[in-house]
Amino acid sequence: MTQAHGSVADILSAARLIPVLTIERLDRAVPLARALVAGGVRTLEITLRTAAGADAAAAIQAEVPEAIVGLGTVVRRQDLELAQRLKLPFAFSPGATPELLDAAVELGVPFIPGVGTASELIASMARGFTTVKLFPAEQVGGVGMLKALSGPFPSARFNPTGGVSPANMRDYLALKNVVAVGGSWLATPADIEASDWAGITAKCESAMAGARA
Ligand code: 3PG
C-alpha cells in the first residue's frame, strides 16, 4: 500500500501549511522556493496546471535541498509516472477516480487523492489511501463537513484545500482529523509573476506563526 509507511501523513503533519503553487515561468521556481523556505514553509505543492510545472518541481528538488517538493493537480496516469520518475515524496490530486487510484497503487506513488464526498473517501480508503485532500474544502462543507466525516471515518486524515485563508486556517488546524491545510494565498500567481520574494517570505512567517499558535 502506497501510504502504509505513514510518511505522507508524517510529512503533512510536520508541514501544517502547504502552499499550492502555480508557476508560469521556470525562472521563477527556484527563487520562489527559496523565499518560501526563508519564511519557514518547506513543504511545497507544485501544480501541473502550467506548462512549466513539471520542470519547476524538478528544478526546486535539485536546487533547494531544504524544500520538500511534491506535485499537485495530478489528474492523469502520466502525472503519477512523473512523480515516480522524480521520486517525489507526495502527489496531490483534486479528485479520486478509480483509474487514478488504481494507477497510484500499481506505480507505488505516495498519492493523496482529493475527496469531496463520503463515497470518494471510501474508494480511497479501500485502496489504502487514508490521508486525503478535502477539495474544494470551503465549497463542500468546510469545518462542519470534516466534523461530520470524523464519525464514520475515524482513521481518515485530511488536508483541506480550496478557500482556506488566514481567517479560517486555525479553525481547520484545530480539528483532530486535519493534518495540514493547503492554499494559494501564501504565494499567488500574481506574487510569483511580480517576483515579490520578500512579500512571500513575510506572508509565510506570519502564517506559520498563526498555524503554530
Ligand atoms: C487549488 O487547487 O487551486 C487550491 O485548492 C487552492 O485553492 P485556493 O486558491 O482557494 O487556496
py3Dmol code that shows the C-alpha trace and the ligand (Angstrom):
import py3Dmol

protein = """\
ATOM      1  CA  MET A   1       0.000   0.000   0.000  1.00  0.00           C
ATOM      2  CA  THR A   2       1.331   3.331  -1.033  1.00  0.00           C
ATOM      3  CA  GLN A   3       0.660   5.177   2.220  1.00  0.00           C
ATOM      4  CA  ALA A   4       1.281   2.231   4.545  1.00  0.00           C
ATOM      5  CA  HIS A   5       4.606   3.524   5.841  1.00  0.00           C
ATOM      6  CA  GLY A   6       2.830   6.626   7.098  1.00  0.00           C
ATOM      7  CA  SER A   7       5.314   9.007   5.565  1.00  0.00           C
ATOM      8  CA  VAL A   8       2.718  11.047   3.678  1.00  0.00           C
ATOM      9  CA  ALA A   9       0.756  11.747   6.858  1.00  0.00           C
ATOM     10  CA  ASP A  10       4.025  12.465   8.681  1.00  0.00           C
ATOM     11  CA  ILE A  11       5.188  14.929   6.029  1.00  0.00           C
ATOM     12  CA  LEU A  12       1.862  16.759   6.019  1.00  0.00           C
ATOM     13  CA  SER A  13       1.524  16.905   9.802  1.00  0.00           C
ATOM     14  CA  ALA A  14       5.039  18.275  10.121  1.00  0.00           C
ATOM     15  CA  ALA A  15       4.253  20.898   7.458  1.00  0.00           C
ATOM     16  CA  ARG A  16       0.835  22.107   8.780  1.00  0.00           C
ATOM     17  CA  LEU A  17       0.690  24.677   5.955  1.00  0.00           C
ATOM     18  CA  ILE A  18       1.257  23.749   2.311  1.00  0.00           C
ATOM     19  CA  PRO A  19       1.320  26.379  -0.424  1.00  0.00           C
ATOM     20  CA  VAL A  20      -0.395  25.419  -3.666  1.00  0.00           C
ATOM     21  CA  LEU A  21       1.935  26.877  -6.275  1.00  0.00           C
ATOM     22  CA  THR A  22       1.105  27.654  -9.878  1.00  0.00           C
ATOM     23  CA  ILE A  23       4.321  28.594 -11.653  1.00  0.00           C
ATOM     24  CA  GLU A  24       4.066  30.036 -15.155  1.00  0.00           C
ATOM     25  CA  ARG A  25       7.781  30.690 -15.725  1.00  0.00           C
ATOM     26  CA  LEU A  26      10.538  28.261 -14.919  1.00  0.00           C
ATOM     27  CA  ASP A  27      12.956  31.030 -13.931  1.00  0.00           C
ATOM     28  CA  ARG A  28      10.659  31.890 -11.004  1.00  0.00           C
ATOM     29  CA  ALA A  29      10.744  28.393  -9.494  1.00  0.00           C
ATOM     30  CA  VAL A  30      13.976  28.370  -7.513  1.00  0.00           C
ATOM     31  CA  PRO A  31      13.784  31.944  -6.132  1.00  0.00           C
ATOM     32  CA  LEU A  32      10.163  31.256  -5.164  1.00  0.00           C
ATOM     33  CA  ALA A  33      11.114  28.101  -3.271  1.00  0.00           C
ATOM     34  CA  ARG A  34      13.932  29.959  -1.510  1.00  0.00           C
ATOM     35  CA  ALA A  35      11.506  32.720  -0.461  1.00  0.00           C
ATOM     36  CA  LEU A  36       9.071  30.159   0.957  1.00  0.00           C
ATOM     37  CA  VAL A  37      11.787  28.248   2.804  1.00  0.00           C
ATOM     38  CA  ALA A  38      13.116  31.540   4.220  1.00  0.00           C
ATOM     39  CA  GLY A  39       9.648  32.114   5.690  1.00  0.00           C
ATOM     40  CA  GLY A  40       9.584  28.678   7.326  1.00  0.00           C
ATOM     41  CA  VAL A  41       7.449  26.946   4.683  1.00  0.00           C
ATOM     42  CA  ARG A  42       9.324  23.923   3.333  1.00  0.00           C
ATOM     43  CA  THR A  43       6.684  21.539   2.036  1.00  0.00           C
ATOM     44  CA  LEU A  44       5.548  22.693  -1.389  1.00  0.00           C
ATOM     45  CA  GLU A  45       2.826  21.542  -3.788  1.00  0.00           C
ATOM     46  CA  ILE A  46       3.804  22.389  -7.361  1.00  0.00           C
ATOM     47  CA  THR A  47       0.744  22.145  -9.568  1.00  0.00           C
ATOM     48  CA  LEU A  48       0.828  20.608 -13.018  1.00  0.00           C
ATOM     49  CA  ARG A  49      -1.642  23.130 -14.374  1.00  0.00           C
ATOM     50  CA  THR A  50       1.019  25.108 -16.253  1.00  0.00           C
ATOM     51  CA  ALA A  51       3.488  24.017 -18.914  1.00  0.00           C
ATOM     52  CA  ALA A  52       6.370  24.867 -16.560  1.00  0.00           C
ATOM     53  CA  GLY A  53       5.012  22.909 -13.577  1.00  0.00           C
ATOM     54  CA  ALA A  54       6.921  19.643 -14.041  1.00  0.00           C
ATOM     55  CA  ASP A  55      10.252  21.336 -14.756  1.00  0.00           C
ATOM     56  CA  ALA A  56       9.681  23.745 -11.869  1.00  0.00           C
ATOM     57  CA  ALA A  57       9.240  20.816  -9.459  1.00  0.00           C
ATOM     58  CA  ALA A  58      12.403  19.148 -10.779  1.00  0.00           C
ATOM     59  CA  ALA A  59      14.399  22.402 -10.553  1.00  0.00           C
ATOM     60  CA  ILE A  60      13.350  23.056  -6.951  1.00  0.00           C
ATOM     61  CA  GLN A  61      14.074  19.475  -5.992  1.00  0.00           C
ATOM     62  CA  ALA A  62      17.570  19.759  -7.489  1.00  0.00           C
ATOM     63  CA  GLU A  63      18.480  23.234  -6.281  1.00  0.00           C
ATOM     64  CA  VAL A  64      16.658  23.831  -2.995  1.00  0.00           C
ATOM     65  CA  PRO A  65      17.529  20.901  -0.730  1.00  0.00           C
ATOM     66  CA  GLU A  66      15.619  22.370   2.239  1.00  0.00           C
ATOM     67  CA  ALA A  67      12.355  22.123   0.306  1.00  0.00           C
ATOM     68  CA  ILE A  68      10.142  19.013   0.346  1.00  0.00           C
ATOM     69  CA  VAL A  69       8.631  19.054  -3.110  1.00  0.00           C
ATOM     70  CA  GLY A  70       5.506  17.270  -4.291  1.00  0.00           C
ATOM     71  CA  LEU A  71       3.122  17.587  -7.203  1.00  0.00           C
ATOM     72  CA  GLY A  72      -0.410  18.942  -7.356  1.00  0.00           C
ATOM     73  CA  THR A  73      -3.217  18.799  -9.903  1.00  0.00           C
ATOM     74  CA  VAL A  74      -2.339  15.181 -10.661  1.00  0.00           C
ATOM     75  CA  VAL A  75      -5.190  14.086 -12.914  1.00  0.00           C
ATOM     76  CA  ARG A  76      -3.664  11.538 -15.322  1.00  0.00           C
ATOM     77  CA  ARG A  77      -1.605   8.386 -15.087  1.00  0.00           C
ATOM     78  CA  GLN A  78       1.305  10.207 -16.724  1.00  0.00           C
ATOM     79  CA  ASP A  79       1.276  12.737 -13.869  1.00  0.00           C
ATOM     80  CA  LEU A  80       1.745   9.848 -11.446  1.00  0.00           C
ATOM     81  CA  GLU A  81       4.536   8.487 -13.640  1.00  0.00           C
ATOM     82  CA  LEU A  82       6.239  11.871 -13.404  1.00  0.00           C
ATOM     83  CA  ALA A  83       6.041  11.771  -9.604  1.00  0.00           C
ATOM     84  CA  GLN A  84       7.508   8.278  -9.728  1.00  0.00           C
ATOM     85  CA  ARG A  85      10.316   9.299 -12.104  1.00  0.00           C
ATOM     86  CA  LEU A  86      11.287  12.286  -9.933  1.00  0.00           C
ATOM     87  CA  LYS A  87      10.933  10.160  -6.764  1.00  0.00           C
ATOM     88  CA  LEU A  88       8.808  12.886  -5.189  1.00  0.00           C
ATOM     89  CA  PRO A  89       7.535  12.223  -1.656  1.00  0.00           C
ATOM     90  CA  PHE A  90       3.894  13.102  -2.386  1.00  0.00           C
ATOM     91  CA  ALA A  91       1.459  13.826  -5.214  1.00  0.00           C
ATOM     92  CA  PHE A  92      -1.912  15.521  -4.667  1.00  0.00           C
ATOM     93  CA  SER A  93      -4.964  15.178  -6.882  1.00  0.00           C
ATOM     94  CA  PRO A  94      -8.132  17.267  -6.737  1.00  0.00           C
ATOM     95  CA  GLY A  95     -10.062  14.035  -7.356  1.00  0.00           C
ATOM     96  CA  ALA A  96     -10.232  10.296  -6.754  1.00  0.00           C
ATOM     97  CA  THR A  97     -11.263   8.422  -9.878  1.00  0.00           C
ATOM     98  CA  PRO A  98     -10.953   4.629  -9.760  1.00  0.00           C
ATOM     99  CA  GLU A  99      -8.449   4.805 -12.658  1.00  0.00           C
ATOM    100  CA  LEU A 100      -6.165   7.229 -10.842  1.00  0.00           C
ATOM    101  CA  LEU A 101      -6.393   5.396  -7.512  1.00  0.00           C
ATOM    102  CA  ASP A 102      -5.575   2.068  -9.161  1.00  0.00           C
ATOM    103  CA  ALA A 103      -2.655   3.583 -11.105  1.00  0.00           C
ATOM    104  CA  ALA A 104      -1.224   5.088  -7.901  1.00  0.00           C
ATOM    105  CA  VAL A 105      -1.368   1.679  -6.216  1.00  0.00           C
ATOM    106  CA  GLU A 106       0.181  -0.024  -9.235  1.00  0.00           C
ATOM    107  CA  LEU A 107       3.007   2.514  -9.537  1.00  0.00           C
ATOM    108  CA  GLY A 108       3.593   2.747  -5.789  1.00  0.00           C
ATOM    109  CA  VAL A 109       3.382   6.544  -5.802  1.00  0.00           C
ATOM    110  CA  PRO A 110       2.766   8.280  -2.439  1.00  0.00           C
ATOM    111  CA  PHE A 111      -0.571   9.612  -3.589  1.00  0.00           C
ATOM    112  CA  ILE A 112      -3.025  11.905  -1.817  1.00  0.00           C
ATOM    113  CA  PRO A 113      -6.412  11.712  -3.532  1.00  0.00           C
ATOM    114  CA  GLY A 114      -8.882  14.572  -3.461  1.00  0.00           C
ATOM    115  CA  VAL A 115     -12.295  13.856  -1.968  1.00  0.00           C
ATOM    116  CA  GLY A 116     -15.473  15.876  -1.710  1.00  0.00           C
ATOM    117  CA  THR A 117     -17.868  13.072  -0.773  1.00  0.00           C
ATOM    118  CA  ALA A 118     -18.040  10.073   1.560  1.00  0.00           C
ATOM    119  CA  SER A 119     -18.077   7.754  -1.464  1.00  0.00           C
ATOM    120  CA  GLU A 120     -14.781   9.128  -2.788  1.00  0.00           C
ATOM    121  CA  LEU A 121     -13.319   8.726   0.683  1.00  0.00           C
ATOM    122  CA  ILE A 122     -14.497   5.103   0.841  1.00  0.00           C
ATOM    123  CA  ALA A 123     -12.962   4.383  -2.587  1.00  0.00           C
ATOM    124  CA  SER A 124      -9.670   5.975  -1.492  1.00  0.00           C
ATOM    125  CA  MET A 125      -9.505   4.207   1.861  1.00  0.00           C
ATOM    126  CA  ALA A 126     -10.341   0.851   0.267  1.00  0.00           C
ATOM    127  CA  ARG A 127      -7.059   1.157  -1.634  1.00  0.00           C
ATOM    128  CA  GLY A 128      -5.039   2.189   1.408  1.00  0.00           C
ATOM    129  CA  PHE A 129      -5.184   5.965   0.998  1.00  0.00           C
ATOM    130  CA  THR A 130      -6.254   7.158   4.445  1.00  0.00           C
ATOM    131  CA  THR A 131      -4.696  10.610   4.081  1.00  0.00           C
ATOM    132  CA  VAL A 132      -6.660  12.666   1.566  1.00  0.00           C
ATOM    133  CA  LYS A 133      -7.166  16.190   0.374  1.00  0.00           C
ATOM    134  CA  LEU A 134     -10.625  17.663   1.087  1.00  0.00           C
ATOM    135  CA  PHE A 135     -11.307  19.638  -2.083  1.00  0.00           C
ATOM    136  CA  PRO A 136     -12.663  22.211  -2.566  1.00  0.00           C
ATOM    137  CA  ALA A 137     -12.813  22.432   1.212  1.00  0.00           C
ATOM    138  CA  GLU A 138     -14.926  25.514   1.858  1.00  0.00           C
ATOM    139  CA  GLN A 139     -17.298  24.774  -1.004  1.00  0.00           C
ATOM    140  CA  VAL A 140     -18.037  21.164   0.019  1.00  0.00           C
ATOM    141  CA  GLY A 141     -18.744  21.947   3.656  1.00  0.00           C
ATOM    142  CA  GLY A 142     -15.511  23.008   5.325  1.00  0.00           C
ATOM    143  CA  VAL A 143     -15.072  22.512   9.059  1.00  0.00           C
ATOM    144  CA  GLY A 144     -18.612  21.177   9.503  1.00  0.00           C
ATOM    145  CA  MET A 145     -18.082  18.505   6.889  1.00  0.00           C
ATOM    146  CA  LEU A 146     -14.792  17.385   8.458  1.00  0.00           C
ATOM    147  CA  LYS A 147     -16.506  17.054  11.833  1.00  0.00           C
ATOM    148  CA  ALA A 148     -19.282  15.019  10.233  1.00  0.00           C
ATOM    149  CA  LEU A 149     -16.820  12.715   8.433  1.00  0.00           C
ATOM    150  CA  SER A 150     -14.904  12.040  11.662  1.00  0.00           C
ATOM    151  CA  GLY A 151     -17.806   9.871  12.931  1.00  0.00           C
ATOM    152  CA  PRO A 152     -17.948   7.174  10.239  1.00  0.00           C
ATOM    153  CA  PHE A 153     -14.280   7.543   9.238  1.00  0.00           C
ATOM    154  CA  PRO A 154     -12.248   7.971  12.446  1.00  0.00           C
ATOM    155  CA  SER A 155      -8.973   6.892  10.808  1.00  0.00           C
ATOM    156  CA  ALA A 156      -9.165   9.289   7.838  1.00  0.00           C
ATOM    157  CA  ARG A 157      -6.829  12.284   7.844  1.00  0.00           C
ATOM    158  CA  PHE A 158      -7.439  15.406   5.775  1.00  0.00           C
ATOM    159  CA  ASN A 159      -5.585  18.206   4.061  1.00  0.00           C
ATOM    160  CA  PRO A 160      -8.350  20.740   3.371  1.00  0.00           C
ATOM    161  CA  THR A 161      -7.607  22.952   0.381  1.00  0.00           C
ATOM    162  CA  GLY A 162      -9.760  25.416  -1.522  1.00  0.00           C
ATOM    163  CA  GLY A 163     -10.992  28.550   0.216  1.00  0.00           C
ATOM    164  CA  VAL A 164      -8.599  28.177   3.151  1.00  0.00           C
ATOM    165  CA  SER A 165      -7.236  31.549   4.265  1.00  0.00           C
ATOM    166  CA  PRO A 166      -5.527  33.224   7.231  1.00  0.00           C
ATOM    167  CA  ALA A 167      -9.048  33.936   8.556  1.00  0.00           C
ATOM    168  CA  ASN A 168     -10.193  30.291   8.781  1.00  0.00           C
ATOM    169  CA  MET A 169      -6.963  28.241   8.769  1.00  0.00           C
ATOM    170  CA  ARG A 170      -6.844  27.842  12.556  1.00  0.00           C
ATOM    171  CA  ASP A 171     -10.414  26.500  12.667  1.00  0.00           C
ATOM    172  CA  TYR A 172      -9.294  23.730  10.316  1.00  0.00           C
ATOM    173  CA  LEU A 173      -5.990  23.052  12.076  1.00  0.00           C
ATOM    174  CA  ALA A 174      -7.797  22.706  15.411  1.00  0.00           C
ATOM    175  CA  LEU A 175      -9.582  19.572  14.152  1.00  0.00           C
ATOM    176  CA  LYS A 176      -8.058  16.210  15.132  1.00  0.00           C
ATOM    177  CA  ASN A 177      -8.578  14.768  11.654  1.00  0.00           C
ATOM    178  CA  VAL A 178      -6.754  17.628   9.888  1.00  0.00           C
ATOM    179  CA  VAL A 179      -3.029  17.114   9.326  1.00  0.00           C
ATOM    180  CA  ALA A 180      -2.372  20.295   7.340  1.00  0.00           C
ATOM    181  CA  VAL A 181      -4.114  22.922   5.258  1.00  0.00           C
ATOM    182  CA  GLY A 182      -3.283  23.990   1.727  1.00  0.00           C
ATOM    183  CA  GLY A 183      -3.833  27.208  -0.143  1.00  0.00           C
ATOM    184  CA  SER A 184      -2.636  29.546  -2.831  1.00  0.00           C
ATOM    185  CA  TRP A 185      -2.639  32.694  -0.707  1.00  0.00           C
ATOM    186  CA  LEU A 186       0.940  32.249   0.550  1.00  0.00           C
ATOM    187  CA  ALA A 187       2.283  32.800  -2.954  1.00  0.00           C
ATOM    188  CA  THR A 188      -0.337  33.748  -5.507  1.00  0.00           C
ATOM    189  CA  PRO A 189       0.318  33.652  -9.246  1.00  0.00           C
ATOM    190  CA  ALA A 190       0.456  37.486  -9.105  1.00  0.00           C
ATOM    191  CA  ASP A 191       3.056  37.446  -6.286  1.00  0.00           C
ATOM    192  CA  ILE A 192       5.147  34.994  -8.297  1.00  0.00           C
ATOM    193  CA  GLU A 193       4.826  36.942 -11.548  1.00  0.00           C
ATOM    194  CA  ALA A 194       5.927  40.101  -9.687  1.00  0.00           C
ATOM    195  CA  SER A 195       8.891  38.241  -8.113  1.00  0.00           C
ATOM    196  CA  ASP A 196       7.708  39.572  -4.746  1.00  0.00           C
ATOM    197  CA  TRP A 197      10.035  37.290  -2.795  1.00  0.00           C
ATOM    198  CA  ALA A 198      10.215  39.473   0.325  1.00  0.00           C
ATOM    199  CA  GLY A 199       6.428  39.733   0.421  1.00  0.00           C
ATOM    200  CA  ILE A 200       6.069  35.957   0.101  1.00  0.00           C
ATOM    201  CA  THR A 201       8.594  35.352   2.900  1.00  0.00           C
ATOM    202  CA  ALA A 202       6.714  37.798   5.145  1.00  0.00           C
ATOM    203  CA  LYS A 203       3.354  36.119   4.433  1.00  0.00           C
ATOM    204  CA  CYS A 204       4.882  32.731   5.249  1.00  0.00           C
ATOM    205  CA  GLU A 205       6.354  33.917   8.548  1.00  0.00           C
ATOM    206  CA  SER A 206       3.045  35.379   9.627  1.00  0.00           C
ATOM    207  CA  ALA A 207       1.019  32.331   8.528  1.00  0.00           C
ATOM    208  CA  MET A 208       3.384  29.872  10.199  1.00  0.00           C
ATOM    209  CA  ALA A 209       3.195  31.856  13.444  1.00  0.00           C
ATOM    210  CA  GLY A 210      -0.617  31.653  13.205  1.00  0.00           C
ATOM    211  CA  ALA A 211      -0.559  27.934  12.378  1.00  0.00           C
ATOM    212  CA  ARG A 212       1.602  27.126  15.386  1.00  0.00           C
ATOM    213  CA  ALA A 213      -0.258  29.393  17.830  1.00  0.00           C
TER     214      ALA A 213
END
"""
ligand_1 = """\
11
3PG
C -6.180 24.855 -5.837
O -6.009 23.729 -6.223
O -6.302 25.843 -6.580
C -6.186 25.032 -4.381
O -7.233 24.380 -3.833
C -6.056 26.425 -3.956
O -7.267 26.945 -3.568
P -7.288 28.431 -3.026
O -6.815 29.300 -4.180
O -8.703 28.678 -2.633
O -6.318 28.494 -1.874
"""
view = py3Dmol.view(width=600, height=400)
view.addModel(protein, "pdb")
view.setStyle({"model": 0}, {"cartoon": {"style": "trace"}})
view.addModel(ligand_1, "xyz")
view.setStyle({"model": 1}, {"stick": {}})
view.zoomTo()
view.show()
